[in-house]
């Protein structure tokens, strides 16, 4: 298991100020989601399949 910090990214649709945005980090077995305004706050981890289903639903 790696102890390195995942690489986080924001949506290209985020405003320049970064208000009300989430950041996502993809790893082989999990997709991590956090509030961009609270980098040390809680994180949500879901399976890649669950994330893909969420993104497909959100894009409708």
Jmol script that loads the backbone (N, CA, C; Angstrom):
load data "model"
ATOM      1  N   UNK A   1       0.833  -1.175   0.000  1.00  0.00           N
ATOM      2  CA  UNK A   1       0.000   0.000   0.000  1.00  0.00           C
ATOM      3  C   UNK A   1       0.880   1.241   0.000  1.00  0.00           C
ATOM      4  N   UNK A   2       0.562   2.192  -0.883  1.00  0.00           N
ATOM      5  CA  UNK A   2       1.340   3.410  -0.994  1.00  0.00           C
ATOM      6  C   UNK A   2       0.882   4.442   0.029  1.00  0.00           C
ATOM      7  N   UNK A   3       1.837   5.176   0.581  1.00  0.00           N
ATOM      8  CA  UNK A   3       1.495   6.234   1.526  1.00  0.00           C
ATOM      9  C   UNK A   3       1.542   7.611   0.872  1.00  0.00           C
ATOM     10  N   UNK A   4       1.778   7.650  -0.447  1.00  0.00           N
ATOM     11  CA  UNK A   4       1.853   8.940  -1.125  1.00  0.00           C
ATOM     12  C   UNK A   4       0.461   9.553  -1.259  1.00  0.00           C
ATOM     13  N   UNK A   5       0.434  10.865  -1.261  1.00  0.00           N
ATOM     14  CA  UNK A   5      -0.811  11.619  -1.372  1.00  0.00           C
ATOM     15  C   UNK A   5      -1.327  11.513  -2.809  1.00  0.00           C
ATOM     16  N   UNK A   6      -2.640  11.265  -2.976  1.00  0.00           N
ATOM     17  CA  UNK A   6      -3.185  11.201  -4.333  1.00  0.00           C
ATOM     18  C   UNK A   6      -3.126  12.560  -5.018  1.00  0.00           C
ATOM     19  N   UNK A   7      -3.163  12.564  -6.340  1.00  0.00           N
ATOM     20  CA  UNK A   7      -3.176  13.798  -7.117  1.00  0.00           C
ATOM     21  C   UNK A   7      -4.620  14.240  -7.299  1.00  0.00           C
ATOM     22  N   UNK A   8      -4.953  15.425  -6.797  1.00  0.00           N
ATOM     23  CA  UNK A   8      -6.317  15.947  -6.827  1.00  0.00           C
ATOM     24  C   UNK A   8      -6.501  16.862  -8.024  1.00  0.00           C
ATOM     25  N   UNK A   9      -7.712  16.856  -8.595  1.00  0.00           N
ATOM     26  CA  UNK A   9      -8.019  17.784  -9.680  1.00  0.00           C
ATOM     27  C   UNK A   9      -9.452  18.270  -9.554  1.00  0.00           C
ATOM     28  N   UNK A  10      -9.695  19.463 -10.109  1.00  0.00           N
ATOM     29  CA  UNK A  10     -11.026  20.066 -10.124  1.00  0.00           C
ATOM     30  C   UNK A  10     -11.607  19.949 -11.521  1.00  0.00           C
ATOM     31  N   UNK A  11     -12.894  20.056 -11.602  1.00  0.00           N
ATOM     32  CA  UNK A  11     -13.578  20.055 -12.884  1.00  0.00           C
ATOM     33  C   UNK A  11     -13.140  21.252 -13.728  1.00  0.00           C
ATOM     34  N   UNK A  12     -13.096  21.066 -15.024  1.00  0.00           N
ATOM     35  CA  UNK A  12     -12.790  22.183 -15.912  1.00  0.00           C
ATOM     36  C   UNK A  12     -13.919  23.204 -15.912  1.00  0.00           C
ATOM     37  N   UNK A  13     -15.077  22.846 -15.346  1.00  0.00           N
ATOM     38  CA  UNK A  13     -16.208  23.761 -15.255  1.00  0.00           C
ATOM     39  C   UNK A  13     -16.156  24.616 -13.988  1.00  0.00           C
ATOM     40  N   UNK A  14     -15.155  24.426 -13.143  1.00  0.00           N
ATOM     41  CA  UNK A  14     -15.042  25.194 -11.909  1.00  0.00           C
ATOM     42  C   UNK A  14     -14.753  26.654 -12.233  1.00  0.00           C
ATOM     43  N   UNK A  15     -15.257  27.530 -11.395  1.00  0.00           N
ATOM     44  CA  UNK A  15     -14.955  28.945 -11.581  1.00  0.00           C
ATOM     45  C   UNK A  15     -13.501  29.198 -11.208  1.00  0.00           C
ATOM     46  N   UNK A  16     -12.970  30.298 -11.680  1.00  0.00           N
ATOM     47  CA  UNK A  16     -11.574  30.641 -11.385  1.00  0.00           C
ATOM     48  C   UNK A  16     -11.347  30.813  -9.890  1.00  0.00           C
ATOM     49  N   UNK A  17     -12.388  31.238  -9.160  1.00  0.00           N
ATOM     50  CA  UNK A  17     -12.234  31.447  -7.726  1.00  0.00           C
ATOM     51  C   UNK A  17     -12.255  30.137  -6.955  1.00  0.00           C
ATOM     52  N   UNK A  18     -12.766  29.051  -7.561  1.00  0.00           N
ATOM     53  CA  UNK A  18     -12.808  27.755  -6.898  1.00  0.00           C
ATOM     54  C   UNK A  18     -13.934  27.602  -5.905  1.00  0.00           C
ATOM     55  N   UNK A  19     -14.882  28.538  -5.886  1.00  0.00           N
ATOM     56  CA  UNK A  19     -16.005  28.465  -4.951  1.00  0.00           C
ATOM     57  C   UNK A  19     -16.888  27.255  -5.234  1.00  0.00           C
ATOM     58  N   UNK A  20     -17.410  26.663  -4.163  1.00  0.00           N
ATOM     59  CA  UNK A  20     -18.380  25.564  -4.264  1.00  0.00           C
ATOM     60  C   UNK A  20     -17.942  24.488  -5.239  1.00  0.00           C
ATOM     61  N   UNK A  21     -16.770  23.967  -5.025  1.00  0.00           N
ATOM     62  CA  UNK A  21     -16.226  22.977  -5.945  1.00  0.00           C
ATOM     63  C   UNK A  21     -15.748  21.750  -5.171  1.00  0.00           C
ATOM     64  N   UNK A  22     -15.755  20.644  -5.853  1.00  0.00           N
ATOM     65  CA  UNK A  22     -15.158  19.441  -5.298  1.00  0.00           C
ATOM     66  C   UNK A  22     -13.878  19.147  -6.058  1.00  0.00           C
ATOM     67  N   UNK A  23     -13.036  18.364  -5.430  1.00  0.00           N
ATOM     68  CA  UNK A  23     -11.842  17.855  -6.075  1.00  0.00           C
ATOM     69  C   UNK A  23     -11.924  16.332  -6.056  1.00  0.00           C
ATOM     70  N   UNK A  24     -11.334  15.721  -7.064  1.00  0.00           N
ATOM     71  CA  UNK A  24     -11.389  14.271  -7.216  1.00  0.00           C
ATOM     72  C   UNK A  24      -9.972  13.747  -7.412  1.00  0.00           C
ATOM     73  N   UNK A  25      -9.690  12.608  -6.821  1.00  0.00           N
ATOM     74  CA  UNK A  25      -8.427  11.902  -7.032  1.00  0.00           C
ATOM     75  C   UNK A  25      -8.759  10.454  -7.364  1.00  0.00           C
ATOM     76  N   UNK A  26      -8.291  10.000  -8.504  1.00  0.00           N
ATOM     77  CA  UNK A  26      -8.573   8.619  -8.900  1.00  0.00           C
ATOM     78  C   UNK A  26      -7.365   7.735  -8.605  1.00  0.00           C
ATOM     79  N   UNK A  27      -7.656   6.609  -8.014  1.00  0.00           N
ATOM     80  CA  UNK A  27      -6.658   5.584  -7.719  1.00  0.00           C
ATOM     81  C   UNK A  27      -7.189   4.270  -8.295  1.00  0.00           C
ATOM     82  N   UNK A  28      -6.372   3.247  -8.388  1.00  0.00           N
ATOM     83  CA  UNK A  28      -6.839   2.010  -9.027  1.00  0.00           C
ATOM     84  C   UNK A  28      -8.110   1.399  -8.421  1.00  0.00           C
ATOM     85  N   UNK A  29      -8.260   1.464  -7.109  1.00  0.00           N
ATOM     86  CA  UNK A  29      -9.390   0.785  -6.479  1.00  0.00           C
ATOM     87  C   UNK A  29     -10.408   1.721  -5.852  1.00  0.00           C
ATOM     88  N   UNK A  30     -10.131   3.027  -5.859  1.00  0.00           N
ATOM     89  CA  UNK A  30     -11.037   3.991  -5.234  1.00  0.00           C
ATOM     90  C   UNK A  30     -10.982   5.325  -5.970  1.00  0.00           C
ATOM     91  N   UNK A  31     -12.070   6.051  -5.898  1.00  0.00           N
ATOM     92  CA  UNK A  31     -12.109   7.443  -6.337  1.00  0.00           C
ATOM     93  C   UNK A  31     -12.396   8.257  -5.085  1.00  0.00           C
ATOM     94  N   UNK A  32     -11.531   9.203  -4.776  1.00  0.00           N
ATOM     95  CA  UNK A  32     -11.676  10.028  -3.585  1.00  0.00           C
ATOM     96  C   UNK A  32     -12.254  11.378  -3.979  1.00  0.00           C
ATOM     97  N   UNK A  33     -13.166  11.898  -3.154  1.00  0.00           N
ATOM     98  CA  UNK A  33     -13.819  13.176  -3.401  1.00  0.00           C
ATOM     99  C   UNK A  33     -13.701  14.014  -2.131  1.00  0.00           C
ATOM    100  N   UNK A  34     -13.391  15.308  -2.293  1.00  0.00           N
ATOM    101  CA  UNK A  34     -13.307  16.204  -1.137  1.00  0.00           C
ATOM    102  C   UNK A  34     -13.771  17.606  -1.531  1.00  0.00           C
ATOM    103  N   UNK A  35     -14.037  18.420  -0.528  1.00  0.00           N
ATOM    104  CA  UNK A  35     -14.400  19.821  -0.706  1.00  0.00           C
ATOM    105  C   UNK A  35     -13.114  20.597  -0.980  1.00  0.00           C
ATOM    106  N   UNK A  36     -13.078  21.337  -2.080  1.00  0.00           N
ATOM    107  CA  UNK A  36     -11.857  22.063  -2.433  1.00  0.00           C
ATOM    108  C   UNK A  36     -11.503  23.152  -1.432  1.00  0.00           C
ATOM    109  N   UNK A  37     -12.475  23.608  -0.656  1.00  0.00           N
ATOM    110  CA  UNK A  37     -12.224  24.663   0.335  1.00  0.00           C
ATOM    111  C   UNK A  37     -11.713  24.089   1.659  1.00  0.00           C
ATOM    112  N   UNK A  38     -11.733  22.779   1.814  1.00  0.00           N
ATOM    113  CA  UNK A  38     -11.325  22.134   3.068  1.00  0.00           C
ATOM    114  C   UNK A  38     -10.466  20.914   2.737  1.00  0.00           C
ATOM    115  N   UNK A  39      -9.267  21.166   2.263  1.00  0.00           N
ATOM    116  CA  UNK A  39      -8.398  20.083   1.802  1.00  0.00           C
ATOM    117  C   UNK A  39      -8.053  19.069   2.882  1.00  0.00           C
ATOM    118  N   UNK A  40      -8.086  19.484   4.147  1.00  0.00           N
ATOM    119  CA  UNK A  40      -7.782  18.567   5.242  1.00  0.00           C
ATOM    120  C   UNK A  40      -9.042  17.969   5.857  1.00  0.00           C
ATOM    121  N   UNK A  41     -10.200  18.307   5.303  1.00  0.00           N
ATOM    122  CA  UNK A  41     -11.469  17.823   5.828  1.00  0.00           C
ATOM    123  C   UNK A  41     -11.762  16.400   5.396  1.00  0.00           C
ATOM    124  N   UNK A  42     -12.984  15.972   5.612  1.00  0.00           N
ATOM    125  CA  UNK A  42     -13.357  14.597   5.283  1.00  0.00           C
ATOM    126  C   UNK A  42     -13.302  14.324   3.781  1.00  0.00           C
ATOM    127  N   UNK A  43     -13.086  13.076   3.465  1.00  0.00           N
ATOM    128  CA  UNK A  43     -13.045  12.613   2.071  1.00  0.00           C
ATOM    129  C   UNK A  43     -14.027  11.466   1.913  1.00  0.00           C
ATOM    130  N   UNK A  44     -14.613  11.414   0.767  1.00  0.00           N
ATOM    131  CA  UNK A  44     -15.499  10.315   0.405  1.00  0.00           C
ATOM    132  C   UNK A  44     -14.737   9.417  -0.554  1.00  0.00           C
ATOM    133  N   UNK A  45     -14.746   8.120  -0.318  1.00  0.00           N
ATOM    134  CA  UNK A  45     -14.095   7.175  -1.222  1.00  0.00           C
ATOM    135  C   UNK A  45     -15.148   6.212  -1.749  1.00  0.00           C
ATOM    136  N   UNK A  46     -15.202   6.078  -3.071  1.00  0.00           N
ATOM    137  CA  UNK A  46     -16.159   5.179  -3.714  1.00  0.00           C
ATOM    138  C   UNK A  46     -15.413   4.318  -4.730  1.00  0.00           C
ATOM    139  N   UNK A  47     -16.053   3.252  -5.145  1.00  0.00           N
ATOM    140  CA  UNK A  47     -15.445   2.386  -6.154  1.00  0.00           C
ATOM    141  C   UNK A  47     -15.473   3.089  -7.513  1.00  0.00           C
ATOM    142  N   UNK A  48     -14.570   2.729  -8.406  1.00  0.00           N
ATOM    143  CA  UNK A  48     -14.606   3.320  -9.743  1.00  0.00           C
ATOM    144  C   UNK A  48     -15.953   3.081 -10.449  1.00  0.00           C
ATOM    145  N   UNK A  49     -16.570   1.933 -10.222  1.00  0.00           N
ATOM    146  CA  UNK A  49     -17.865   1.649 -10.845  1.00  0.00           C
ATOM    147  C   UNK A  49     -18.948   2.574 -10.304  1.00  0.00           C
ATOM    148  N   UNK A  50     -18.947   2.800  -8.994  1.00  0.00           N
ATOM    149  CA  UNK A  50     -19.936   3.712  -8.403  1.00  0.00           C
ATOM    150  C   UNK A  50     -19.719   5.134  -8.903  1.00  0.00           C
ATOM    151  N   UNK A  51     -18.466   5.554  -9.023  1.00  0.00           N
ATOM    152  CA  UNK A  51     -18.171   6.900  -9.526  1.00  0.00           C
ATOM    153  C   UNK A  51     -18.636   7.049 -10.974  1.00  0.00           C
ATOM    154  N   UNK A  52     -18.378   6.055 -11.793  1.00  0.00           N
ATOM    155  CA  UNK A  52     -18.793   6.114 -13.197  1.00  0.00           C
ATOM    156  C   UNK A  52     -20.322   6.198 -13.291  1.00  0.00           C
ATOM    157  N   UNK A  53     -21.024   5.468 -12.451  1.00  0.00           N
ATOM    158  CA  UNK A  53     -22.484   5.523 -12.451  1.00  0.00           C
ATOM    159  C   UNK A  53     -22.964   6.909 -12.016  1.00  0.00           C
ATOM    160  N   UNK A  54     -22.337   7.481 -10.991  1.00  0.00           N
ATOM    161  CA  UNK A  54     -22.703   8.822 -10.528  1.00  0.00           C
ATOM    162  C   UNK A  54     -22.474   9.856 -11.630  1.00  0.00           C
ATOM    163  N   UNK A  55     -21.324   9.816 -12.267  1.00  0.00           N
ATOM    164  CA  UNK A  55     -21.013  10.797 -13.317  1.00  0.00           C
ATOM    165  C   UNK A  55     -21.980  10.656 -14.490  1.00  0.00           C
ATOM    166  N   UNK A  56     -22.315   9.434 -14.866  1.00  0.00           N
ATOM    167  CA  UNK A  56     -23.277   9.228 -15.954  1.00  0.00           C
ATOM    168  C   UNK A  56     -24.639   9.795 -15.572  1.00  0.00           C
ATOM    169  N   UNK A  57     -25.067   9.572 -14.350  1.00  0.00           N
ATOM    170  CA  UNK A  57     -26.360  10.093 -13.891  1.00  0.00           C
ATOM    171  C   UNK A  57     -26.341  11.627 -13.819  1.00  0.00           C
ATOM    172  N   UNK A  58     -25.274  12.190 -13.308  1.00  0.00           N
ATOM    173  CA  UNK A  58     -25.163  13.654 -13.177  1.00  0.00           C
ATOM    174  C   UNK A  58     -25.119  14.343 -14.537  1.00  0.00           C
ATOM    175  N   UNK A  59     -24.614  13.652 -15.530  1.00  0.00           N
ATOM    176  CA  UNK A  59     -24.510  14.231 -16.862  1.00  0.00           C
ATOM    177  C   UNK A  59     -25.786  14.219 -17.668  1.00  0.00           C
ATOM    178  N   UNK A  60     -26.810  13.574 -17.137  1.00  0.00           N
ATOM    179  CA  UNK A  60     -28.093  13.506 -17.874  1.00  0.00           C
ATOM    180  C   UNK A  60     -28.846  14.779 -17.783  1.00  0.00           C
TER     181      UNK A  60
END
end "model"
wireframe off; spacefill off
backbone 0.3
color backbone group
